């Protein structure tokens, strides 16, 4: 049994993925794909086709992708060390916009 399978909570699983792979911090598509890869398992994925995977997703047999995205956002809100580059850039540009609005008022 892998460490991923041992972790019961979605939050713990996502936090581990963000810690171990910084590339996942900026791209929800990569995070979701990696999460599902570990959730289904390599061997099972190798023996199924795309339709099988989509069927599992549509039947609710996999973690909801919106849940994965929301949990990632909450983790990054709470843990600055797990924020990606785009998170930091958005924060900086938001500060710039706020300053311009305040100057104009």
MILO-763325 format. One line per 5 residues: number of its first residue (from 1); their letters; for each residue x, y, z of N, C-alpha, C, CB. Coordinates in Angstrom, 3 decimals, padded with zeros to 6 digits. Glycine has a CB too. Example, Ala and Ser with C-alpha at 12.3 -4.5 7.8 and 13.67 -1.06 7.14 Angstrom:
1> as> 013.190 -005.690 007.800 012.300 -004.500 007.800 013.200 -003.300 007.800 011.308 -004.473 009.046; 012.850 -002.250 007.080 013.670 -001.060 007.140 012.900 000.030 007.870 014.084 -000.598 005.725;
END
This chain:
1> xxxxx> 000.853 -001.177 000.000 000.000 000.000 000.000 000.902 001.245 000.000 -000.973 -000.004 001.238; 000.621 002.150 -000.922 001.431 003.359 -001.041 001.077 004.358 000.053 001.242 003.998 -002.423; 001.952 005.320 000.262 001.707 006.378 001.242 000.442 007.148 000.875 002.919 007.338 001.327; 000.190 007.301 -000.426 -000.999 008.005 -000.903 -002.262 007.273 -000.461 -000.970 008.144 -002.439; -002.245 005.956 -000.568 -003.407 005.161 -000.175 -003.622 005.184 001.336 -003.246 003.722 -000.654;
6> xxxxx> -002.545 005.318 002.087 -002.638 005.329 003.544 -003.256 006.623 004.065 -001.263 005.131 004.155; -003.062 007.703 003.326 -003.637 008.982 003.747 -005.120 008.992 003.417 -002.914 010.178 003.062; -005.933 009.143 004.420 -007.377 009.059 004.249 -007.982 010.361 003.729 -008.025 008.684 005.558; -007.482 011.493 004.187 -008.107 012.770 003.863 -007.568 013.353 002.569 -007.900 013.753 004.993; -008.471 013.891 001.784 -008.104 014.556 000.535 -007.099 015.670 000.799 -009.352 015.120 -000.166;
11> xxxxx> -007.313 016.425 001.865 -006.415 017.532 002.205 -004.989 017.037 002.409 -006.906 018.252 003.467; -004.823 015.960 003.146 -003.492 015.418 003.400 -002.824 014.959 002.111 -003.572 014.259 004.387; -003.610 014.350 001.247 -003.071 013.871 -000.031 -002.599 015.036 -000.905 -004.131 013.046 -000.782; -003.432 016.067 -000.994 -003.084 017.224 -001.827 -001.881 017.959 -001.244 -004.286 018.185 -001.953; -001.856 018.087 000.056 -000.728 018.758 000.711 000.576 018.019 000.416 -000.959 018.847 002.237;
16> xxxxx> 000.547 016.706 000.462 001.734 015.894 000.168 002.174 016.092 -001.288 001.447 014.394 000.443; 001.221 016.117 -002.209 001.551 016.337 -003.620 002.171 017.713 -003.834 000.297 016.187 -004.491; 001.625 018.740 -003.196 002.159 020.094 -003.340 003.562 020.204 -002.737 001.220 021.109 -002.675; 003.792 019.489 -001.657 005.116 019.497 -001.024 006.152 018.795 -001.894 005.054 018.827 000.353; 005.756 017.695 -002.490 006.721 016.866 -003.226 006.944 017.302 -004.670 006.263 015.443 -003.216;
21> xxxxx> 006.007 018.081 -005.243 006.137 018.473 -006.643 005.714 019.932 -006.841 005.295 017.546 -007.539; 006.673 020.857 -006.790 006.353 022.288 -006.933 005.627 022.645 -008.226 007.613 023.089 -006.855; 005.783 021.868 -009.282 005.100 022.167 -010.552 003.577 022.100 -010.414 005.560 021.191 -011.640; 003.102 021.364 -009.425 001.663 021.206 -009.230 001.035 022.411 -008.542 001.385 019.960 -008.425; 001.854 023.292 -007.984 001.357 024.436 -007.223 000.700 025.492 -008.101 002.482 025.060 -006.447;
26> xxxxx> 001.061 025.546 -009.369 000.565 026.585 -010.279 -000.440 026.087 -011.309 001.715 027.210 -010.991; -000.655 024.789 -011.383 -001.507 024.264 -012.460 -002.492 023.233 -011.904 -000.641 023.629 -013.581; -003.762 023.631 -011.826 -004.779 022.710 -011.325 -004.929 021.484 -012.221 -006.115 023.426 -011.201; -004.732 021.643 -013.519 -004.845 020.495 -014.427 -003.809 019.431 -014.072 -004.670 020.942 -015.899; -002.576 019.863 -013.837 -001.510 018.918 -013.470 -001.786 018.301 -012.106 -000.136 019.622 -013.464;
31> xxxxx> -002.253 019.122 -011.170 -002.561 018.617 -009.836 -003.671 017.573 -009.897 -002.966 019.769 -008.906; -004.733 017.876 -010.609 -005.867 016.946 -010.713 -005.437 015.649 -011.405 -007.039 017.603 -011.489; -004.686 015.761 -012.487 -004.218 014.567 -013.197 -003.335 013.707 -012.300 -003.451 014.964 -014.465; -002.448 014.347 -011.551 -001.558 013.606 -010.655 -002.343 012.969 -009.520 -000.470 014.528 -010.091; -003.299 013.711 -008.984 -004.139 013.183 -007.907 -004.887 011.938 -008.385 -005.141 014.260 -007.417;
36> xxxxx> -005.517 012.036 -009.548 -006.279 010.905 -010.082 -005.356 009.732 -010.408 -007.061 011.328 -011.339; -004.168 010.030 -010.923 -003.179 008.980 -011.206 -002.918 008.163 -009.941 -001.849 009.597 -011.740; -002.704 008.847 -008.828 -002.425 008.145 -007.567 -003.685 007.502 -006.995 -001.824 009.112 -006.540; -004.817 008.148 -007.181 -006.071 007.607 -006.649 -006.448 006.292 -007.342 -007.206 008.634 -006.813; -006.323 006.266 -008.656 -006.677 005.062 -009.411 -005.568 004.025 -009.305 -006.947 005.406 -010.889;
41> xxxxx> -004.332 004.472 -009.416 -003.191 003.562 -009.355 -002.624 003.291 -010.732 -003.590 002.255 -008.696; -001.316 003.210 -010.797 -000.618 003.043 -012.070 -001.052 001.784 -012.815 000.875 003.004 -011.837; -001.095 000.669 -012.122 -001.433 -000.603 -012.781 -002.837 -000.576 -013.375 -001.316 -001.763 -011.789; -003.779 -000.069 -012.617 -005.160 -000.017 -013.108 -005.270 000.938 -014.300 -006.120 000.424 -011.977; -004.574 002.080 -014.224 -004.603 003.031 -015.338 -004.018 002.437 -016.611 -003.846 004.294 -014.969;
46> xxxxx> -002.965 001.657 -016.464 -002.340 001.049 -017.632 -003.255 000.032 -018.322 -001.044 000.378 -017.227; -004.209 -000.509 -017.564 -005.100 -001.534 -018.111 -006.495 -001.015 -018.438 -005.214 -002.671 -017.141; -006.660 000.301 -018.462 -007.970 000.855 -018.812 -007.816 001.855 -019.955 -008.633 001.532 -017.581; -008.922 002.171 -020.577 -008.880 003.176 -021.636 -009.498 004.484 -021.126 -009.627 002.671 -022.906; -009.478 005.482 -021.959 -010.002 006.783 -021.581 -011.470 006.749 -021.214 -009.792 007.752 -022.688;
51> xxxxx> -012.241 005.938 -021.931 -013.673 005.837 -021.649 -013.903 005.263 -020.253 -014.375 004.962 -022.709; -013.089 004.285 -019.870 -013.204 003.712 -018.525 -012.959 004.777 -017.455 -012.209 002.546 -018.351; -011.939 005.584 -017.672 -011.605 006.643 -016.713 -012.729 007.682 -016.648 -010.268 007.324 -017.100; -013.246 008.077 -017.804 -014.347 009.042 -017.822 -015.605 008.475 -017.168 -014.654 009.463 -019.256; -015.832 007.202 -017.328 -016.982 006.551 -016.704 -016.849 006.591 -015.185 -017.116 005.093 -017.194;
56> xxxxx> -015.639 006.295 -014.692 -015.401 006.366 -013.244 -015.648 007.773 -012.729 -013.967 005.927 -012.906; -015.175 008.754 -013.473 -015.337 010.154 -013.077 -016.817 010.543 -013.068 -014.546 011.079 -014.028; -017.548 010.145 -014.117 -018.961 010.518 -014.223 -019.836 009.814 -013.188 -019.473 010.203 -015.612; -019.413 008.650 -012.731 -020.172 007.918 -011.709 -019.845 008.383 -010.291 -019.899 006.428 -011.830; -018.904 009.316 -010.187 -018.532 009.811 -008.861 -017.616 008.871 -008.104 -019.760 010.058 -008.049;
61> xxxxx> -016.943 007.990 -008.819 -016.038 007.028 -008.183 -014.673 007.643 -007.872 -015.859 005.808 -009.079; -014.433 008.837 -008.409 -013.179 009.548 -008.154 -013.481 010.837 -007.406 -012.421 009.847 -009.482; -012.464 011.359 -006.760 -012.623 012.622 -006.043 -013.040 013.716 -007.016 -011.315 013.012 -005.316; -014.014 014.496 -006.628 -014.513 015.592 -007.454 -013.370 016.564 -007.748 -015.694 016.326 -006.752; -013.205 016.926 -009.002 -012.100 017.811 -009.389 -012.223 019.196 -008.759 -012.043 017.942 -010.906;
66> xxxxx> -013.429 019.662 -008.547 -013.629 020.958 -007.906 -013.201 020.902 -006.436 -015.105 021.392 -008.019; -013.400 019.759 -005.803 -012.932 019.573 -004.430 -011.418 019.663 -004.377 -013.407 018.220 -003.867; -010.744 019.036 -005.315 -009.282 019.078 -005.372 -008.826 020.525 -005.525 -008.743 018.205 -006.543; -009.450 021.273 -006.404 -009.072 022.667 -006.647 -009.312 023.534 -005.408 -009.857 023.228 -007.840; -010.453 023.359 -004.774 -010.777 024.172 -003.601 -009.853 023.858 -002.421 -012.235 023.948 -003.193;
71> xxxxx> -009.563 022.593 -002.227 -008.664 022.211 -001.135 -007.269 022.769 -001.398 -008.612 020.666 -000.976; -006.812 022.719 -002.645 -005.507 023.292 -002.996 -005.468 024.779 -002.673 -005.200 023.067 -004.488; -006.535 025.492 -003.015 -006.598 026.930 -002.749 -006.545 027.213 -001.253 -007.872 027.530 -003.351; -007.255 026.426 -000.464 -007.259 026.615 000.990 -005.886 026.316 001.582 -008.321 025.719 001.646; -005.256 025.257 001.131 -003.917 024.920 001.620 -002.949 026.060 001.312 -003.416 023.595 000.985;
76> xxxxx> -003.002 026.574 000.085 -002.087 027.646 -000.304 -002.397 028.950 000.433 -002.155 027.872 -001.812; -003.632 029.149 000.803 -003.985 030.325 001.603 -003.342 030.224 002.988 -005.530 030.462 001.729; -003.365 029.023 003.551 -002.845 028.802 004.900 -001.331 028.617 004.955 -003.508 027.601 005.497; -000.765 028.033 003.905 000.666 027.720 003.905 001.367 028.450 002.761 000.892 026.195 003.786; 002.018 029.536 003.089 002.696 030.352 002.084 003.788 029.573 001.360 003.292 031.590 002.731;
81> xxxxx> 004.409 028.610 002.045 005.497 027.849 001.433 005.027 026.952 000.290 006.184 027.009 002.480; 003.722 026.711 000.196 003.192 025.858 -000.875 002.534 026.659 -001.999 002.189 024.876 -000.302; 002.689 027.970 -001.955 002.156 028.812 -003.031 003.097 028.771 -004.215 001.950 030.270 -002.552; 002.530 028.790 -005.400 003.321 028.789 -006.622 003.682 030.189 -007.060 002.578 028.087 -007.724; 004.418 030.265 -008.142 004.850 031.556 -008.682 003.666 032.409 -009.129 005.802 031.342 -009.853;
86> xxxxx> 002.659 031.803 -009.745 001.525 032.584 -010.237 000.716 033.171 -009.084 000.626 031.716 -011.121; 000.664 032.484 -007.959 -000.030 032.996 -006.776 000.643 034.282 -006.317 -000.039 031.942 -005.630; 001.960 034.232 -006.271 002.735 035.402 -005.838 002.562 036.557 -006.823 004.231 035.041 -005.698; 002.576 036.271 -008.120 002.423 037.313 -009.136 001.044 037.956 -009.058 002.654 036.735 -010.535; 000.014 037.137 -008.827 -001.346 037.679 -008.695 -001.438 038.611 -007.495 -002.377 036.539 -008.560;
91> xxxxx> -000.778 038.225 -006.407 -000.776 039.070 -005.215 -000.108 040.401 -005.469 -000.086 038.365 -004.075; 001.012 040.375 -006.195 001.732 041.607 -006.504 000.910 042.509 -007.419 003.081 041.288 -007.153; 000.305 041.925 -008.443 -000.483 042.740 -009.366 -001.733 043.280 -008.670 -000.876 041.919 -010.613; -002.278 042.519 -007.731 -003.423 042.991 -006.963 -003.060 044.185 -006.103 -003.972 041.876 -006.095; -001.855 044.150 -005.527 -001.382 045.287 -004.728 -001.225 046.525 -005.599 -000.045 044.952 -004.040;
96> xxxxx> -000.677 046.345 -006.800 -000.499 047.470 -007.725 -001.841 048.111 -008.073 000.212 047.003 -009.009; -002.818 047.296 -008.358 -004.144 047.798 -008.715 -004.769 048.533 -007.531 -005.059 046.640 -009.172; -004.634 047.960 -006.336 -005.179 048.611 -005.136 -004.539 049.971 -004.923 -004.964 047.730 -003.895; -003.226 050.048 -005.115 -002.526 051.322 -004.932 -002.993 052.346 -005.951 -001.010 051.127 -005.042; -003.189 051.936 -007.202 -003.654 052.878 -008.234 -005.062 053.373 -007.926 -003.624 052.215 -009.625;
101> xxxxx> -005.921 052.502 -007.466 -007.291 052.900 -007.124 -007.270 053.897 -005.977 -008.148 051.666 -006.749; -006.461 053.610 -004.955 -006.373 054.519 -003.809 -005.806 055.884 -004.208 -005.507 053.898 -002.711; -004.862 055.897 -005.132 -004.276 057.163 -005.602 -005.306 057.996 -006.346 -003.066 056.895 -006.511; -006.157 057.343 -007.119 -007.164 058.053 -007.892 -008.305 058.572 -007.036 -007.707 057.158 -008.961; -008.515 057.954 -005.914 -009.604 058.392 -005.020 -009.081 059.526 -004.203 -010.124 057.238 -004.100;
END
